[in-house]
């Protein structure tokens, strides 16, 4: 994931049509989806702690964020206007490229191909973001329902287990170094 974001930032340096033009539409969607994921986690933790009367605090904003961001993601993917939809933008430039035309802001065929590539990259990443959010939502509901049905708290951690001495890197015994 970090390499992918790094690649997109690098594109902004070498491609005048990339960079902020490529990343900006994704930042709003991804940041809000991340907030929704954090609020889903907080809701599940409250359920596991048997604090159900407080779940409305993270649940209401989580629902609002998920509704807004999934709607925005869907619009950014499938809106028929090239000014809004990633796939519509790629289609517009692909049709013009096939006809041998160069559309602004591109000034060459190579830049036309970059616009198409960037639009498809944004579409794939938006689809991936939506998939991840819905997968986390599915598991949050699954774990939340199971924890709600349990009579006792289910937020317990696994007990601490110390690493046995003599494991790990060669020569490391888990204690002070020999002098």
N, C-alpha and C positions, 0 to 999 in steps of 0.2 A: 504493500500500500504506500509506504513512504517513497519507494522507488518510482511508483506511478505518479505521485504528486510532484516528485522531483523532476520527472520527465516533462510534465506539463509546465512547470516553472521554467525549465530549460527551453521549452518551445517558445515561451514568451520572450526569451532573449534573442533567439535566432529567427523567429517568425514574427513579423510585425502584426500579423492577424491572429496570433495566439496570445499567450500570456494572460493578461487581465481579461481580454475578450473571451478567452476560453474558460478561465477559472471563475470569474465573477458570478455567472449564473449558478454554478455549483455550490459556491460558498454559502449562499442563503439557504438553499435546500439542505445541505449537509449539516450546517450548524444547528438548524432547527430540529432536524431529525435526531441529532446527537442529544439535544435537550430532551426530546421525547423519550429516547432510550433511557436516559438518566431518570426521568420521572417514572417510567415503567418499573425500573429497578427499585426506586424508592417505594412504590406502591407494593411490590412483591415483598420487600423487606418488612414493611408494616404489617402485611397479612401474616407473614411467617412469625412475627413477634406477637401476634394476637392483639394488635392495635387497630382492629378493623374500623373503629369509630373515627379514626384519623385518615383513612385512605382517601377521602375526598380531597385532601390537601394536595397530594401529587397527582391524583387520578384525573381531576377536572382539567388542570392545565395540560396533562399528557394527552387526554382525548382531544382537546382543542388543537394542540400542536400536531398531532397525528392526522387529524382531519385536514388542517391547513396545508401541511407539508406534502401529504400524499396527493392532495388535489393539485398543488403547485407542481409536483413532480409529473403527474399525469398531463397537465397542461403543457409543461415544458417539453414533454415527449411528443404529444399527439396533436397539439394545436395546429390547424391548417395554415396559419399565418407564418411565413418565414421569419418575421420579426419576433415571433414568440417561440414557435416550436422548433426543436432541434432537428427532427426528421424532416420537417417542411423546408427548413433552411438547406439541409443537405440535398434534398430533392431539387430545389430551385437551382442551386449551383451545379448539380449534376446534369440537369437538363440543359442549362446554358453551356456547360463545358462540352457536352455531346454535340451541341450546335456550333461549337467553335467560338462562342462569345466569352468575353471577360466582363464580369459584373463588378461594380464598385463595392467595397473598397479594394478588392483585388486589382492588381495591375498587370498580372501575367497568368498564364495557364498554370504555372507552378503554384502560385498563390491561390488560385481557384481550387486546386487539389488540397491545399492546406485547409481552406475553409471547410471543404467537404469532410476531410479527416477529423478536424476539430469538432464539427457538428456531430459526427457519429461517435466520437470519443465522449462527448458530453451526454449523448443519448445512452450509451452503454453504462457510463458511470451513474447516471440518474436511475436507470433500471436496476443496477446493482445496489444502490442505496435503498431503493424501495424494497427490493428483495430482503435485504438485511433487516430493515425495520419490521417488515411483516414476519420474518422468521423469529425475531426477538419478541414481537407481540404474541405470536403463537406460543412460544415457550413461557412467556410471562403469564399468560392466561392458564396454561397447563400447570405450572408450578403454583400459581396463586390459588387455583381451584383445589389442588391437592392439599395445600397448606390450610386453606379455609376449612376443609372437611376434617382436619386433624384436631383432636381434642387438646393436644399440648403444643407448645411452641416448637417450631421446626427450624429455627434460626441458629442452631448450635453449630459451632465450629468443630472440625476434627481435632482431636487432642494432639498436643505437640509431641513430636517424636524426634529425638536428637539423632544426628547422623552418627553411625558407628565410627569409632576411631580407626584410623588406617585406611580410610576410603578416600576417594577423590584423586587429586593429582599425585603423580609419583613423588614419593618422599614426604608428603604431607601427612602428619599423624594427628592433626587436629589440635595440637598444643603449641607451646612456644617453640621457636626455632632452637636448634641445638647450637651451642656456642663452643 
